[in-house]
Amino acid sequence: MASIKELKKDVNNVLGDIIEAVYIVEAANGKGETKEGAKIIDDAIAVFDDLIVKINDRKVENRKKHLKSVRTELESKAKGLVEEINKL
């Protein structure tokens, strides 16, 4: 397992890229800001907040297993957000 610092960077980079992709797709389509795009951005921010809280939780029994589950959750939620971006 990579360090906690690396996991936090991954969370930040992945969700930051998703937010940036929303802006790029909206600009490319010439629509400007849309309600759907704003919802995806809000969801990405909520996922970020949730994952950071889980990473910082030190009261779990098996920390290594817990952090692996956070990484898997990041991957699955990011995939879902990307699928929503593709629908824009």
C-alpha positions as CSV (number, residue, x, y, z in Angstrom):
1,M,0.0,0.0,0.0
2,A,1.3,3.4,-0.9
3,S,1.6,6.0,1.7
4,I,-1.4,7.9,3.0
5,K,0.0,11.0,1.5
6,E,0.0,9.4,-2.0
7,L,-3.6,8.2,-1.5
8,K,-4.7,11.7,-0.6
9,K,-2.9,13.0,-3.7
10,D,-4.7,10.4,-5.8
11,V,-8.1,11.4,-4.4
12,N,-7.4,15.0,-5.1
13,N,-6.0,14.5,-8.6
14,V,-8.7,12.1,-9.8
15,L,-11.6,14.1,-8.6
16,G,-9.9,17.4,-9.7
17,D,-9.5,15.9,-13.2
18,I,-13.2,14.9,-13.2
19,I,-14.3,18.5,-12.3
20,E,-12.0,19.8,-15.0
21,A,-13.4,17.4,-17.5
22,V,-16.9,18.7,-16.8
23,Y,-15.8,22.2,-17.7
24,I,-14.1,21.1,-20.8
25,V,-17.1,19.1,-22.0
26,E,-19.4,22.0,-21.4
27,A,-17.1,24.4,-23.2
28,A,-16.7,22.1,-26.1
29,N,-20.4,21.7,-26.5
30,G,-20.9,25.4,-26.3
31,K,-23.6,25.0,-23.6
32,G,-21.9,26.9,-20.8
33,E,-22.7,25.8,-17.3
34,T,-25.5,23.3,-17.1
35,K,-27.5,21.8,-14.2
36,E,-26.2,18.4,-15.0
37,G,-22.6,19.6,-15.0
38,A,-23.1,21.4,-11.7
39,K,-24.6,18.2,-10.2
40,I,-21.5,16.2,-11.3
41,I,-19.2,18.8,-9.7
42,D,-21.2,18.8,-6.5
43,D,-21.1,15.0,-6.4
44,A,-17.3,15.0,-7.0
45,I,-16.8,17.4,-4.1
46,A,-19.0,15.3,-1.9
47,V,-17.0,12.2,-2.8
48,F,-13.8,14.0,-2.1
49,D,-15.0,15.1,1.4
50,D,-16.2,11.6,2.2
51,L,-13.0,9.9,1.1
52,I,-10.8,12.3,3.0
53,V,-12.8,11.7,6.2
54,K,-12.4,8.0,5.7
55,I,-8.6,8.3,5.1
56,N,-8.2,10.4,8.2
57,D,-10.2,7.9,10.4
58,R,-7.5,6.2,12.6
59,K,-10.0,4.3,14.8
60,V,-10.4,1.4,12.4
61,E,-9.2,-2.0,13.4
62,N,-7.2,-3.0,10.3
63,R,-5.9,0.3,8.8
64,K,-4.3,-1.3,5.8
65,K,-7.5,-3.1,4.7
66,H,-9.5,0.1,5.4
67,L,-7.2,2.2,3.1
68,K,-7.4,-0.4,0.4
69,S,-11.2,-0.2,0.5
70,V,-11.0,3.6,0.3
71,R,-8.9,3.2,-2.9
72,T,-11.4,0.8,-4.4
73,E,-14.3,3.2,-3.5
74,L,-12.4,6.0,-5.2
75,E,-12.1,3.9,-8.3
76,S,-15.7,2.9,-8.4
77,K,-17.1,6.4,-7.7
78,A,-14.7,8.0,-10.2
79,K,-15.9,5.5,-12.8
80,G,-19.5,6.5,-12.1
81,L,-18.8,10.2,-12.4
82,V,-16.9,9.7,-15.7
83,E,-20.0,7.8,-17.0
84,E,-22.1,10.8,-16.1
85,I,-19.7,13.1,-17.9
86,N,-20.0,11.0,-21.0
87,K,-23.7,11.5,-21.0
88,L,-23.4,15.3,-21.1
